[in-house]
Amino acid sequence: MSRSSRIQAMKSPRRLAFAMLAVLVLGTGLAQDNVDREGYFEVRSASTQSVEGVQRLDARLQLVLSSEALAALESGVTLAIEMQMQVIRVKRFLVDSVEAELTVRYELEFRPLSQRYIVKNLNSGDQDSFATLYSALNSLGRVQGLPVIDDALLLPDRTYRLRLRAMLNTQQYPAPLRLLFFWRGQWQLQSEWYEWLLER
């Protein structure tokens, strides 16, 4: 890596920190509707079905950004959104055990020059571009045919339940910002677990 590249890499976290602090200090005036809102994530529905020996997930989620998260996005900060899923084996006399976990990670970015919202699936590398934030979040909230677990890994005479949640992950930001986010409710965007029994 050249000296200029190293300097640029060192500046990137600082630039991100300054951008985030500016958003937090100046408030949410950049939000589209200019209305202070908390935002929320909610799993509306979820189910799985076996397709060619693999349990596949269909789900609908409602993802509403808070004013601070929206202002940060429109200021050039990339937001990390995760969907977390667990496959849990139900036991009659013992504590249920988590048999498998799956996390699908996305990045949501706004590009002011093109006025486009970019959604990137970090698991697959797929990327889509949207003209509006509504369409970007709507796409993120529509999960169809996501592979979860092979049927061969599930014991035939056991009961399983699954659960799914969505969250805004702030772990990629510098430590001082993570501490600040901890005390600011508008960055605590996480749905409740949505649970259902696996049908085979």
Number of C-alpha atoms within 10 A of each C-alpha: 5 7 8 9 10 10 10 11 11 11 12 11 13 12 12 17 18 12 16 22 15 13 22 18 9 11 15 21 15 18 21 12 11 11 12 14 16 16 19 19 21 20 21 12 14 18 19 22 17 18 12 9 11 18 20 19 19 15 17 18 22 18 24 19 22 23 24 25 25 24 23 25 22 20 19 15 21 19 21 20 22 20 22 16 21 20 22 19 20 17 12 8 6 7 9 13 13 14 14 14 14 14 15 15 19 23 16 22 23 25 16 11 6 8 12 17 23 19 24 19 17 14 10 10 8 10 13 13 16 16 13 14 19 13 13 20 19 16 15 21 20 12 16 14 15 14 16 20 19 14 15 9 10 14 10 9 6 9 16 21 16 21 19 23 20 27 21 22 20 19 11 11 17 13 12 9 17 16 12 12 17 12 10 12 12 18 23 19 22 20 20 13 16 16 18 15 15 18 12 11
